Amino acid sequence: MELTTTREHLSLWDNDYWEKVRQRTLKVIACIPQEKFDWRYAKGKFSFADIIRHLATIERYMYAENVQFKPSRYPGHGPELADGRENVMTFFNCLHQESVAIFNRLSANDLQKKCVTPGGTPITVWKWLRAMVEHEVHHRSQIYTYLGMLGIPTPPIYGLTSEEVRERSR
């Protein structure tokens, strides 16, 4: 899909698509038990809190900076940014609001320009925003996997489980 107008951009990022992706992410984050928030399956791997901080800072300090034709300011994902479930979620939501405000200022012309990724690769802004969605989905899947490893039930992503889809497909 190619984004060409600000109206299409706003409906994708503000009102519809991007916010629906974020709502699905928030739905699975809500399944993380308080006592497992800093759990990691192995030393040196992301904890749930790390993933959430990472999503917040990548969205705001990499994607939102790059689409303004600025370099990344990604500060990492450590507890020095926000610690404890409530603080991490406040941080996550505040940086998301800042990011969306930046995305909503982009013009149709801006969407067609090239920004530069942290790896030095020029990419069309609308494609970079699409990559941001893919990045969030990747880390949401990581949360689902971690919860599965812990035996914690998760909601089906689109309302039905695979078993329910199969049964209704007969």
C-alpha positions in Angstrom: 0.0 0.0 0.0 1.3 3.4 -0.9 0.4 6.5 1.2 0.0 9.6 -0.8 -2.1 12.1 1.1 -2.1 13.5 4.5 -5.7 12.3 4.9 -4.6 8.7 4.2 -1.7 9.2 6.6 -3.9 10.5 9.4 -6.4 7.7 9.0 -3.7 5.1 9.1 -1.6 6.5 11.9 -3.9 8.5 14.1 -7.5 7.2 13.9 -7.4 3.8 12.5 -4.5 1.4 11.6 -1.7 2.5 13.9 -3.9 3.0 16.9 -5.6 -0.4 16.3 -2.1 -2.0 16.2 -1.2 -0.2 19.5 -4.5 -1.3 21.1 -3.7 -4.9 20.3 -0.3 -4.5 21.8 -1.8 -2.9 25.0 -4.2 -5.8 25.2 -1.4 -8.4 25.5 0.7 -6.1 27.7 -2.2 -6.1 30.1 -1.8 -9.9 30.5 1.7 -9.5 32.1 1.5 -10.3 35.8 3.0 -7.6 38.1 5.5 -10.1 39.5 6.7 -11.1 36.0 7.2 -7.6 34.6 11.0 -7.7 34.9 11.2 -11.5 34.1 13.5 -12.6 31.3 13.9 -16.1 30.0 17.8 -15.8 30.0 20.4 -13.4 31.2 21.0 -10.6 28.7 17.6 -11.0 27.0 14.8 -8.5 27.0 12.4 -8.5 30.0 8.7 -7.6 29.5 9.6 -4.1 30.8 12.6 -3.8 28.4 10.3 -4.7 25.4 7.8 -2.0 26.4 10.5 0.6 27.0 12.1 -0.4 23.7 8.9 0.1 21.8 8.4 3.5 23.4 11.9 4.8 22.7 12.3 3.3 19.2 8.9 4.9 18.1 9.7 8.3 19.6 13.5 8.7 19.3 14.2 6.7 16.1 11.1 6.6 13.9 9.6 10.0 14.9 13.0 11.7 14.7 13.9 10.1 11.3 10.6 11.1 9.7 11.4 14.7 10.7 14.7 14.2 8.7 16.7 14.1 11.9 19.1 11.5 13.2 18.0 8.8 15.7 18.3 9.7 19.4 17.5 6.2 20.6 18.5 6.0 24.3 18.1 2.3 24.8 15.5 0.5 26.9 16.9 0.2 30.4 15.2 0.8 33.8 16.9 4.2 34.1 14.3 5.5 31.7 11.3 4.2 33.7 11.1 1.5 36.4 8.1 -0.3 37.8 5.0 -1.2 35.9 3.1 2.0 36.4 6.1 4.2 35.5 6.9 2.1 32.4 3.3 2.3 31.1 3.2 6.0 31.7 6.4 6.4 29.8 5.2 4.2 27.0 1.9 6.1 26.6 3.5 9.6 26.9 6.2 8.8 24.2 3.5 7.4 22.0 1.4 10.6 22.3 4.5 12.6 21.4 5.2 10.4 18.4 1.7 10.6 17.1 1.8 14.4 17.3 4.9 14.4 15.2 3.4 11.9 12.7 0.3 14.0 12.4 2.4 17.1 11.4 3.7 15.3 8.3 2.5 16.6 5.0 1.6 14.5 2.0 4.8 15.9 0.5 6.8 14.8 3.6 5.5 11.2 3.2 7.1 11.0 -0.3 10.5 12.3 0.8 13.4 10.1 1.8 14.6 10.0 5.4 17.7 8.2 6.5 17.7 5.2 8.8 20.2 4.8 11.7 22.0 2.3 9.3 22.5 5.1 6.8 19.9 3.8 4.3 17.6 6.3 2.6 13.9 5.2 2.7 10.7 6.9 1.8 9.0 8.2 4.9 5.7 6.3 4.4 7.7 3.1 4.1 9.7 3.9 7.3 6.4 4.3 9.1 5.2 1.0 7.8 8.4 -0.6 9.1 7.6 0.9 12.5 4.3 -1.1 12.5 6.2 -4.3 11.6 8.6 -3.6 14.4 5.9 -3.3 17.0 4.2 -6.5 15.7 7.5 -8.3 16.1 7.9 -7.3 19.7 4.2 -7.9 20.5 4.8 -11.5 19.2 7.8 -11.7 21.6 5.4 -10.7 24.5 3.0 -13.4 23.4 5.8 -16.0 23.3 7.1 -15.0 26.7 3.6 -15.3 28.2 3.2 -18.7 26.6 6.5 -19.8 28.1 5.2 -18.9 31.5 1.8 -20.6 30.9 -0.1 -17.3 31.1 -3.3 -17.2 28.9 -3.4 -14.5 26.2 -6.3 -13.1 24.2 -6.7 -14.1 20.6 -5.3 -11.2 18.5 -8.4 -10.8 16.3 -11.2 -12.2 18.5 -11.0 -15.9 17.6 -8.5 -18.6 18.4 -7.1 -20.8 15.6 -9.3 -23.6 16.9 -12.4 -21.4 16.7 -11.5 -20.4 13.2 -11.0 -24.0 12.2 -14.3 -25.0 13.7 -16.2 -22.2 11.9 -14.4 -23.1 8.6 -16.1 -26.6 8.5 
